Amino acid sequence: MFKKILIANRGEIALRVIRTAREMGIKTVAVYSTADRDSLHVKFADEAVCIGGPKSADSYLNVPHIMAAAEITNADAIHPGYGFLAENAKFSSICANSGIKFIGPTADMINAMGDKITAKETMIKAGVPVVPGGEGLLQNYEHAKSLAREIGYPIMMKATAGGGGKGMRLVWEESELQKAYESAKTEAAAAFKNDGLYMEKFVEEPRHIEIQIAGDQFGTVCHLGERDCSIQRRHQKLVEESPSPFMTDELRYKMGEAAKKAASAINYESVGTIEFLVDKHRNFYFMEMNTRIQVEHCVTEEVINYDLIKEQILIAAGYKISGKDYVPLMHAIECRINAEDPYNDFRPSPGKITVLHQPGGHGVRVDSHIYAGYVIPPYYDSMIGKLITVAQTRQEAIDTMYRALSEYVIEGVKTTIPFHLQLMQDERFRAGDFNTKFLETFELK
């Protein structure tokens, strides 16, 4: 087992890893930017090293500084959390070449799933359903036009190196295609330094349902149930839950088996997530694989009583997994608490938290790094916490969430708590009647 883990991340996920490592008797090293010197992960780790200025490029994406911090503290493993360098194949490779264990997949595994075209081809060979569309990159506009006619409108163009909705365009008819093609290429080039696009049939009224998987170094793969992440705004998840209210036992079995096939196709080791689009007829299609821990891993932990960070660490240290597939035993919901103003187009709201009261009670979990007096920096993602509730039924989990949100007091900055409070009372949401387009018709009052 590792003696000391450096956490190459910040905020609540860094704190989350520190807690599990401490329970396992493993020392931890926090790295931080000058903007994060007062963050809780810095205070709670056994050691802390400043790695640069407030901009991510100067600190949390600064590989030489992170590796230097690992070397001077004698860390024998690095946990990347999510975001930043978590799915960076080069970083995984540098760790391996430096004799430091990257707690996550190898560079080859990350590369196999990091490029959308390569991942799709791999899934087709593995027998995993994929969204109908052209194979390979779009060569030019004429190629795009020809392929769109072949697939049939509506179509979706996506950046091959993309994520977070960047370089993505929905096109309903040919008259819209050229403008969408050109703007998607420009946006993809700016966001990823790669303007490659591919095309797929647009799945109408889709659910975004993902399967949590784990694989070890001995070829064993299992799945740990599903999460429904359909409540999204501009392709950014706001609410996640497990199990999905749309799920059936038959569909869970089929999707679970497909997810295991996907992971086995690249000999995956670590925890990860296979993301699917599911249409209104319960046909499901591979979308992408996240080769890291997810923000929403907490809901899976709550419904199957399973520490996924601990599992990550054990797998990285060479331990075998049981190979048992898990089915949700309870119902859990997670609301992402962002420092954003929901009444002003979710504009970021950094600043000082003057008053804080976090909820508690039976069935309530808060994963957060904030405290009264903490200054939310403007340089990073606006998520400041996750509120998770768990209960025997979905309705009880929603009721507990509404109660917990009502207790959650954050003053000094705007947050998404008012949005979540209204959502928990929405009749369609409570009935499980939603898809990824739900928020397009949701009016905040």
C-alpha positions as CSV (number, residue, x, y, z in Angstrom):
1,M,0.0,0.0,0.0
2,F,1.1,3.6,-0.6
3,K,2.7,5.5,2.2
4,K,2.0,9.0,0.9
5,I,-0.4,10.3,-1.8
6,L,-0.1,13.7,-3.4
7,I,-3.5,15.1,-4.5
8,A,-3.1,17.0,-7.8
9,N,-6.4,18.9,-7.3
10,R,-8.3,21.4,-5.1
11,G,-11.5,22.0,-3.3
12,E,-14.0,19.4,-2.2
13,I,-12.5,16.5,-4.3
14,A,-9.1,17.1,-2.7
15,L,-10.7,17.1,0.7
16,R,-12.6,13.9,-0.2
17,V,-9.4,12.0,-1.1
18,I,-7.7,13.3,2.1
19,R,-10.5,11.8,4.2
20,T,-10.3,8.4,2.7
21,A,-6.5,8.3,2.7
22,R,-6.5,9.2,6.4
23,E,-8.9,6.3,7.2
24,M,-6.6,4.0,5.3
25,G,-3.5,5.2,7.3
26,I,-2.0,6.9,4.2
27,K,-0.3,10.3,4.6
28,T,-1.4,13.1,2.1
29,V,0.2,16.1,0.4
30,A,-1.9,19.0,-0.8
31,V,-0.8,21.2,-3.6
32,Y,-2.3,24.6,-3.9
33,S,-2.2,27.9,-5.9
34,T,-1.7,31.2,-4.2
35,A,-5.5,31.8,-4.5
36,D,-6.1,28.6,-2.5
37,R,-3.7,29.1,0.4
38,D,-6.7,29.3,2.8
39,S,-8.6,26.3,1.4
40,L,-9.6,23.4,3.7
41,H,-7.7,20.8,1.7
42,V,-4.5,22.8,2.5
43,K,-5.3,22.8,6.2
44,F,-6.3,19.1,6.5
45,A,-3.5,17.5,4.5
46,D,-0.4,16.2,6.3
47,E,1.8,18.4,4.1
48,A,1.1,21.2,1.7
49,V,3.1,22.7,-1.2
50,C,2.4,25.9,-3.1
51,I,2.8,25.2,-6.8
52,G,2.1,28.5,-8.5
53,G,-0.1,31.5,-9.1
54,P,-3.9,31.6,-9.3
55,K,-4.3,30.7,-13.0
56,S,-4.7,26.9,-13.5
57,A,-1.9,26.9,-16.1
58,D,0.5,28.2,-13.5
59,S,-0.6,25.8,-10.8
60,Y,-3.0,22.9,-11.1
61,L,-2.0,22.3,-14.8
62,N,1.7,22.9,-14.1
63,V,3.1,19.4,-14.4
64,P,6.7,20.2,-13.6
65,H,5.7,22.0,-10.4
66,I,3.4,19.1,-9.3
67,M,6.1,16.5,-10.0
68,A,8.6,18.6,-8.1
69,A,6.2,18.7,-5.1
70,A,5.8,14.9,-5.3
71,E,9.6,14.5,-5.3
72,I,10.4,16.8,-2.4
73,T,7.7,15.3,-0.2
74,N,8.6,11.7,-1.2
75,A,5.0,10.9,-2.4
76,D,4.8,7.5,-4.0
77,A,1.4,8.0,-5.6
78,I,-0.6,10.9,-7.1
79,H,-4.4,11.1,-7.1
80,P,-5.6,13.5,-9.9
81,G,-9.2,13.9,-8.7
82,Y,-11.4,15.1,-11.6
83,G,-10.9,17.9,-14.1
84,F,-7.4,19.5,-14.5
85,L,-5.0,16.6,-15.2
86,A,-7.3,13.6,-14.4
87,E,-7.7,12.5,-18.0
88,N,-4.3,13.7,-19.2
89,A,-2.5,10.7,-20.8
90,K,0.9,12.6,-20.8
91,F,0.6,13.2,-17.1
92,S,-0.2,9.6,-16.4
93,S,2.9,8.6,-18.5
94,I,5.1,11.1,-16.7
95,C,4.1,9.7,-13.3
96,A,4.8,6.1,-14.5
97,N,8.2,7.1,-15.9
98,S,9.0,8.9,-12.6
99,G,8.2,5.8,-10.5
100,I,5.2,7.4,-9.0
101,K,1.9,5.6,-9.2
102,F,-0.9,7.5,-11.0
103,I,-4.1,6.6,-9.2
104,G,-6.1,6.1,-12.4
105,P,-5.7,4.3,-15.8
106,T,-2.5,4.1,-17.9
107,A,-1.8,6.6,-20.7
108,D,-2.8,4.0,-23.3
109,M,-6.2,3.5,-21.6
110,I,-6.8,7.3,-21.4
111,N,-5.8,7.7,-25.1
112,A,-8.1,4.9,-26.2
113,M,-11.1,6.7,-24.8
114,G,-10.0,10.3,-24.9
115,D,-10.5,10.8,-28.6
116,K,-14.2,10.4,-29.5
117,I,-13.6,8.8,-32.9
118,T,-11.1,6.2,-31.6
119,A,-13.5,5.4,-28.7
120,K,-16.5,5.0,-31.0
121,E,-14.5,2.6,-33.3
122,T,-13.4,0.6,-30.2
123,M,-17.0,0.3,-29.0
124,I,-18.2,-0.9,-32.4
125,K,-15.6,-3.7,-32.3
126,A,-16.6,-4.6,-28.8
127,G,-20.3,-4.9,-29.7
128,V,-21.4,-1.9,-27.7
129,P,-24.3,0.1,-29.3
130,V,-23.3,3.5,-30.6
131,V,-25.3,6.4,-32.0
132,P,-25.7,6.0,-35.8
133,G,-23.4,8.3,-37.7
134,G,-20.4,8.6,-40.0
135,E,-17.1,6.9,-39.1
136,G,-14.1,9.1,-38.9
137,L,-13.7,12.9,-39.0
138,L,-15.5,15.2,-41.3
139,Q,-13.1,16.2,-44.1
140,N,-14.8,19.4,-45.2
141,Y,-18.2,21.0,-45.5
142,E,-19.2,19.0,-48.7
143,H,-18.4,15.8,-46.8
144,A,-20.6,17.0,-43.9
145,K,-23.5,17.8,-46.2
146,S,-23.3,14.4,-47.9
147,L,-23.1,12.5,-44.6
148,A,-26.0,14.5,-43.1
149,R,-28.2,13.6,-46.1
150,E,-27.2,9.9,-45.6
151,I,-27.9,9.8,-41.9
152,G,-31.0,12.0,-42.0
153,Y,-31.7,15.2,-40.0
154,P,-31.6,16.2,-37.2
155,I,-27.9,15.6,-36.8
156,M,-25.3,16.5,-34.2
157,M,-21.8,17.6,-34.9
158,K,-19.2,17.2,-32.1
159,A,-15.6,18.0,-31.5
160,T,-13.5,14.9,-31.5
161,A,-11.4,16.3,-28.6
162,G,-14.4,17.9,-27.0
163,G,-16.3,18.0,-23.7
164,G,-18.6,20.4,-21.8
165,G,-20.6,21.2,-25.0
166,K,-17.7,23.0,-26.7
167,G,-17.6,22.4,-30.5
168,M,-21.1,20.9,-30.5
169,R,-23.9,21.9,-32.8
170,L,-27.4,20.6,-33.4
171,V,-28.6,21.0,-36.9
172,W,-32.3,20.4,-37.9
173,E,-32.1,21.1,-41.6
174,E,-29.5,21.5,-44.4
175,S,-29.9,25.3,-44.6
176,E,-28.4,25.5,-41.1
177,L,-25.5,23.2,-41.8
178,Q,-22.7,25.4,-43.2
179,K,-22.9,28.0,-40.5
180,A,-23.0,25.3,-37.8
181,Y,-20.1,23.5,-39.3
182,E,-17.9,26.6,-39.5
183,S,-18.7,27.8,-36.0
184,A,-18.2,24.4,-34.5
185,K,-14.7,24.1,-36.1
186,T,-13.7,27.5,-34.8
187,E,-14.9,26.9,-31.3
188,A,-13.3,23.4,-31.2
189,A,-9.9,24.9,-32.4
190,A,-10.1,27.6,-29.7
191,A,-11.1,25.3,-26.9
192,F,-9.0,22.2,-27.6
193,K,-6.4,23.2,-30.3
194,N,-8.0,20.5,-32.4
195,D,-10.8,21.5,-34.9
196,G,-11.7,17.9,-35.8
197,L,-15.4,17.2,-36.0
198,Y,-17.5,14.1,-36.4
199,M,-21.3,13.7,-37.0
200,E,-24.0,11.6,-35.4
201,K,-27.7,11.2,-35.6
202,F,-29.4,13.4,-33.0
203,V,-31.2,11.3,-30.4
204,E,-34.5,13.1,-29.6
205,E,-35.8,13.3,-26.0
206,P,-32.7,11.6,-24.7
207,R,-31.8,10.6,-21.1
208,H,-28.2,10.9,-20.0
209,I,-27.6,7.7,-18.0
210,E,-24.2,6.5,-17.0
211,I,-22.9,3.3,-15.6
212,Q,-20.2,3.3,-12.8
213,I,-17.6,0.6,-13.5
214,A,-14.5,-0.7,-11.8
215,G,-11.7,-2.8,-13.2
216,D,-8.5,-4.2,-11.7
217,Q,-5.1,-5.2,-13.0
218,F,-6.2,-8.8,-13.4
219,G,-8.9,-8.3,-16.0
220,T,-11.8,-8.3,-13.7
221,V,-14.5,-5.7,-14.4
222,C,-17.8,-5.1,-12.6
223,H,-20.5,-2.4,-12.7
224,L,-21.9,-0.6,-9.7
225,G,-25.3,0.6,-11.0
226,E,-26.4,3.6,-12.9
227,R,-26.8,7.4,-12.4
228,D,-29.3,9.6,-14.2
229,C,-27.6,12.9,-15.1
230,S,-30.3,14.3,-17.4
231,I,-30.9,17.5,-15.5
232,Q,-28.4,19.7,-17.4
233,R,-27.9,23.2,-18.5
234,R,-25.7,23.8,-21.6
235,H,-24.4,20.2,-21.2
236,Q,-23.3,20.9,-17.6
237,K,-24.9,18.5,-15.0
238,L,-26.8,20.2,-12.2
239,V,-28.6,17.2,-10.5
240,E,-27.7,13.5,-10.5
241,E,-29.5,10.5,-9.0
242,S,-29.3,6.8,-8.6
243,P,-31.2,4.7,-9.5
244,S,-32.7,6.4,-12.6
245,P,-36.5,6.7,-12.5
246,F,-36.5,5.6,-16.1
247,M,-34.6,2.4,-15.5
248,T,-36.0,-1.2,-15.6
249,D,-34.3,-4.3,-14.4
250,E,-33.9,-5.5,-18.0
251,L,-32.4,-2.2,-19.1
252,R,-30.0,-2.1,-16.2
253,Y,-28.8,-5.6,-17.0
254,K,-28.3,-4.7,-20.7
255,M,-26.5,-1.4,-20.0
256,G,-24.4,-3.0,-17.3
257,E,-23.2,-5.7,-19.6
258,A,-22.5,-3.2,-22.3
259,A,-20.5,-1.0,-19.9
260,K,-18.4,-4.0,-18.8
261,K,-17.7,-4.9,-22.5
262,A,-16.6,-1.3,-23.0
263,A,-14.2,-1.3,-20.1
264,S,-12.9,-4.8,-21.0
265,A,-12.2,-3.7,-24.6
266,I,-9.3,-1.5,-23.3
267,N,-8.4,-3.7,-20.3
268,Y,-9.4,-0.9,-18.1
269,E,-8.1,-0.6,-14.6
270,S,-9.4,1.9,-11.9
271,V,-12.9,3.2,-11.5
272,G,-14.6,5.0,-14.4
273,T,-17.9,5.7,-16.0
274,I,-19.5,4.7,-19.3
275,E,-21.9,7.4,-20.4
276,F,-24.9,6.5,-22.6
277,L,-27.7,8.3,-24.3
278,V,-31.0,6.5,-23.8
279,D,-34.0,7.4,-26.1
280,K,-37.6,7.4,-25.1
281,H,-38.0,3.8,-26.3
282,R,-35.1,2.7,-24.0
283,N,-32.7,2.2,-26.8
284,F,-29.2,3.1,-25.5
285,Y,-26.1,4.3,-27.2
286,F,-22.5,4.7,-26.1
287,M,-21.6,8.4,-25.7
288,E,-18.2,8.5,-24.0
289,M,-16.1,7.1,-21.2
290,N,-14.8,9.1,-18.3
291,T,-11.5,7.5,-17.2
292,R,-11.6,9.1,-13.8
293,I,-13.7,9.5,-10.7
294,Q,-16.9,11.6,-11.4
295,V,-18.2,14.6,-9.5
296,E,-21.4,12.6,-8.9
297,H,-19.7,9.5,-7.6
298,C,-21.3,10.2,-4.2
299,V,-24.8,9.1,-5.2
300,T,-23.4,5.7,-6.1
301,E,-21.5,5.5,-2.8
302,E,-24.7,6.2,-0.9
303,V,-27.0,3.7,-2.7
304,I,-24.6,0.7,-2.5
305,N,-22.5,1.7,0.6
306,Y,-19.2,1.7,-1.2
307,D,-16.2,4.0,-1.0
308,L,-15.2,4.6,-4.6
309,I,-12.1,6.6,-3.7
310,K,-10.9,3.7,-1.5
311,E,-11.6,1.3,-4.4
312,Q,-9.5,3.5,-6.7
313,I,-6.6,3.5,-4.3
314,L,-6.8,-0.3,-3.7
315,I,-6.9,-1.0,-7.5
316,A,-3.9,1.3,-8.1
317,A,-2.0,-0.6,-5.3
318,G,-2.6,-3.9,-7.1
319,Y,-5.5,-5.3,-5.1
320,K,-8.2,-7.5,-6.7
321,I,-11.8,-6.4,-6.9
322,S,-14.6,-8.8,-6.1
323,G,-16.1,-8.7,-9.6
324,K,-19.6,-8.5,-8.1
325,D,-22.1,-6.3,-10.0
326,Y,-24.1,-4.0,-7.7
327,V,-27.7,-2.9,-7.8
328,P,-28.9,0.3,-6.0
329,L,-30.4,-0.6,-2.6
330,M,-31.6,2.9,-1.7
331,H,-32.3,6.1,-3.7
332,A,-29.9,9.1,-3.7
333,I,-30.0,12.5,-5.2
334,E,-27.2,15.0,-5.6
335,C,-27.6,18.8,-6.1
336,R,-24.4,20.6,-7.2
337,I,-24.2,23.9,-5.2
338,N,-22.5,26.4,-7.5
339,A,-21.6,30.0,-6.7
340,E,-23.8,31.3,-9.5
341,D,-26.8,33.6,-9.8
342,P,-29.7,31.5,-11.2
343,Y,-31.7,34.7,-11.7
344,N,-29.0,36.2,-13.9
345,D,-28.3,33.4,-16.4
346,F,-26.3,31.5,-13.8
347,R,-23.5,34.1,-13.9
348,P,-20.6,33.2,-11.6
349,S,-20.6,34.8,-8.2
350,P,-17.2,34.6,-6.6
351,G,-16.5,36.5,-3.3
352,K,-16.4,36.1,0.5
353,I,-18.9,33.8,2.3
354,T,-20.1,35.9,5.2
355,V,-22.5,33.4,6.8
356,L,-22.7,29.7,6.4
357,H,-24.9,27.0,7.8
358,Q,-24.8,23.6,6.2
359,P,-27.7,21.1,6.6
360,G,-27.5,17.8,8.5
361,G,-29.8,15.1,9.8
362,H,-30.7,11.6,8.7
363,G,-29.9,10.9,5.1
364,V,-28.0,14.1,4.4
365,R,-24.4,14.3,3.2
366,V,-22.5,17.5,2.3
367,D,-19.2,17.4,0.4
368,S,-17.8,20.9,0.4
369,H,-14.6,22.8,1.2
370,I,-16.2,26.1,2.1
371,Y,-16.5,27.8,5.5
372,A,-17.7,31.2,6.9
373,G,-15.1,33.7,5.9
374,Y,-13.8,31.7,2.9
375,V,-13.2,33.7,-0.2
376,I,-14.4,31.9,-3.4
377,P,-11.7,32.6,-6.1
378,P,-12.8,33.6,-9.6
379,Y,-10.2,31.4,-11.3
380,Y,-11.8,28.0,-11.1
381,D,-15.1,26.1,-11.6
382,S,-17.9,27.7,-9.6
383,M,-19.0,24.5,-7.8
384,I,-18.5,25.0,-4.1
385,G,-20.2,21.9,-2.8
386,K,-22.5,18.9,-3.3
387,L,-25.6,18.2,-1.3
388,I,-26.6,14.5,-1.3
389,T,-29.6,12.9,0.3
390,V,-30.4,9.2,0.5
391,A,-33.7,7.4,1.5
392,Q,-35.6,4.3,0.9
393,T,-37.6,5.8,-2.0
394,R,-37.2,8.5,-4.6
395,Q,-40.0,10.6,-3.2
396,E,-38.5,10.4,0.3
397,A,-35.0,11.4,-1.1
398,I,-36.6,14.4,-2.8
399,D,-38.5,15.4,0.3
400,T,-35.2,15.1,2.4
401,M,-33.4,17.2,-0.3
402,Y,-36.0,19.9,-0.2
403,R,-35.7,20.1,3.6
404,A,-31.9,20.1,3.5
405,L,-31.8,22.8,0.9
406,S,-34.2,24.9,3.0
407,E,-31.6,24.7,5.9
408,Y,-28.6,25.5,3.6
409,V,-27.6,29.1,4.3
410,I,-24.8,30.7,2.3
411,E,-24.6,34.5,2.4
412,G,-22.2,36.9,0.8
413,V,-22.4,35.3,-2.7
414,K,-25.2,34.1,-4.9
415,T,-25.8,30.3,-5.2
416,T,-27.9,27.8,-7.1
417,I,-29.9,26.8,-4.0
418,P,-33.0,28.7,-5.0
419,F,-33.0,26.9,-8.4
420,H,-32.7,23.5,-6.6
421,L,-35.5,24.3,-4.2
422,Q,-37.9,25.1,-7.0
423,L,-36.8,22.0,-9.0
424,M,-37.5,19.7,-6.0
425,Q,-41.1,20.9,-6.0
426,D,-41.6,20.7,-9.8
427,E,-44.3,18.1,-10.6
428,R,-42.6,16.8,-13.7
429,F,-39.3,16.3,-11.9
430,R,-41.0,14.6,-9.0
431,A,-42.8,12.3,-11.4
432,G,-39.5,11.4,-13.1
433,D,-40.8,12.9,-16.4
434,F,-37.7,14.6,-17.7
435,N,-34.8,14.4,-20.3
436,T,-31.7,16.4,-21.1
437,K,-34.0,19.2,-22.6
438,F,-36.0,19.6,-19.4
439,L,-34.4,22.9,-18.3
440,E,-35.2,24.5,-21.7
441,T,-38.8,24.7,-20.6
442,F,-38.2,25.3,-16.8
443,E,-38.9,28.8,-15.6
444,L,-37.2,30.0,-12.4
445,K,-39.7,32.0,-10.3
